[in-house]
C-alpha cells in the first residue's frame, strides 16, 4: 500500500509562537515511520481571510483565491497532525478559521494532535475533536500533551533549555500511540475513499 501523505499543521501564526518546535519534532517521528510521508503546513503561508464566503464549499465553490489555494493544499493529504496551542480553552482562532475555510477536503480523513501549554493543550484538543466530527473526520484516541513542568522545560519564554527529545520518557509513548492509530485510521479511510470513488466512476 502506498504511503499516507500527512500534513503537520502549525496552528499558531503569532511572531513569538512555540508551535514550530513540536511541529518539527513530530514531523521527524512521523517520517521515521515507513507508512508515512509527512510535511509541515504552516498557516502563515496562506494569508487566509476571515471566512467571508457565501457558504461553505460543501454547498458552493469558494471565490477567494487564498481560500481555494488552501483547499487545494488540504486536499493533497490523507490525514493530518494538528499542532495546537490552547487559547482560552479552545484552539487558536487561526486554526478555527482554516478549518472553516474548507469542508469536502477534510471529509473522511484521519487526524491526530499535539497540544502544548500548561495543561498540554488538552481542552484545545478536545475542542478540535468536536470540530473534526462535524467535518466528517476520524480522530485518534491518543494525542500528545506537552504540559506543566515538561512544557516549561522546553519553552524559552519560561527559561527552558531542554529539547523535546529530552522528554521521551514523558511523551514518547503517546506520540507512538498517536502515530500507530493515525496509520491504522489513515489506511482505513484512504481505502474507503478509493472504493467510493471507484463505485462512483463505474456508475457514470
N, C-alpha and C positions, 0 to 999 in steps of 0.2 A: 504494500500500500504506500502511496506517495506521502511525503512529509506533510504535516499540518503546518500551514502558514499562520503564525501567531503574531499579533500586534501587542507590543508592550506600550500602553498608552500612559503618558505622563499627564496627570490631571490638573496640575497647578501651572499657572503662567506667570506667577509673581517673579520679579527680578531676583529676589532672595530665596527662592524656593529650595527645598531639600530634595524634591522628587527625583531629580536626575540620579542621585546616589542609589536609592533602592531600585530604580529602573535599570541601571547598568548591572547591578548585582543580580537581579532576577533574569535579565537578558542572558547573562553568561550561564546561569544554571539551566535555562530553557534550551539554549543552543548546545549544551552538553548532552542533551537527550537526543538519540538518533531519530526519534519520531517527529522532531520539531525543527522548523526553520523560523526563527523569530527576528523581529526588528523593532526598534523604538519608533513610535509615532508620537510626535510632540505637538500638542495643541497650539503652541506658539507659532508653528509653521503654517497655520491655516487661516488666521485672521478672520475667524467666523463672526458674523454679526449676531446680535441677539436675535433669536428666532423671529422672523418677520414675514414668513410666507403666508399665502392664503390658507394653506392647510398642510398637514404632514405629507411627506412624499408617499405615504400609504395610499393617499387619495388623488394626488396630482403631482406632476413634476415640479421641483423647486426651480425658482428663477434666479436666485443669487448665484453667481459663478463660484464663489468660495464655498457655498454650501454644496454645490454639485461636485466640486473638487473633493471635498471631504467625504461625501457619499461614495464617490468612486474609490477613494482610498480605503474606506471601511469595507467596501465590497470585495476587496482583494483577499480578505483574510478568512480563515476557517474558525478562528477563535481569538480570544483577547485576554490579556492580563492587564487589569486596571491598577495603576499605582496611584493610590489616593490618599491625600491628606483629609483631615476632618475639620470642617468649618461649621461650628455651631451645631454639632450632632448630625451633620449631613455631608454629602460630597461637595466638592467645590462648585461654585456657580459655573465656572468654565466647563467642567465636565458635564454638568446637567444640560447646559446649552448644547454641547457637542452631541450628547445622546439624543436630544430632541431634534437635531438637525437632520437625522436620518431615521428610517424605520425599517424598510424592507431589507436594507443591508445588514442589520443586526439579527434579523429573524433566523431562528433555528440554528443558532451557533452557540458555542460554549464559552464560558469565561471564568477566570479566577481573579483574585485580587491580592494586592499587597497594600496594607494600610499602615500608616505611621502617625505617631503623636503620643501624647501622654497615656491614652488608653488604646494605643495601637490602631487608631482609625476604626475601631470596632463598630461604632454606630454608623460611620460613613459606609462601611462595607455592607452592613445590613440594609441601609438606605439604597445602596447600589443594587442589591439583590431584588428588592421590591420593584425597582425600575426595570431591571432585567426581565422580570416576569411579564410586565406589560409589553416589552419589546420582543416577547416570544423567544427568550434566550434561556439557556441552561447554566445555572451556577454550580461550581464545585462546592462540595461541603466544606472543605478545608480552605483557609486563607492564611496568609502570613500577616502577623500583627507585630510590628516593631514598637514596643511600648515601654513606658516607665523608665527605669534606670538604663535599660538597653538603648532606648531612644536617646536619652541624654548623653550616653557614652559615645554615640556616633555623630551627633549633631554639633557642628562647630559653634552654633549660636549659644549652646549651653556649655561650651568648653570641652566638648567631646573630642577625643583623639583616636578612638578606635575605628576600624573599618567593619563593614557588615560581615566580612569573612571571620572576624573575631567572635561573632555571635552565633557561630554554627551550632553550638550546644543548645542555644535558646530557640533559634528559628529555622535551623536546617531541616528538621523533620517535617515541620509544617510546609516548608517550601517543596519538599519531596512529595508529600501527600497531595498538595495542590496540583503539582505538575502531573502526577500519576492520574489524578481524576480528570484533569484537563485533556490529557491524551485520550483517555477512555471515551469521555463525552465528545471530544472533538472528532474522533473517528466515527462514533455512532451517528452524530448529527451530519457529518460530511457524507457518509454513506446514504443516509436517509434523503438528504437534499439531492444527491446524484440520482437516486432511484426515482424520486419525484419528478426530476427534470426529464428523465428517460421516458417515464409514463406519459408526461405532457407532450413530449416530442412525438411519441408513437401515435398519440391521439389526433395530431394535426393532419 
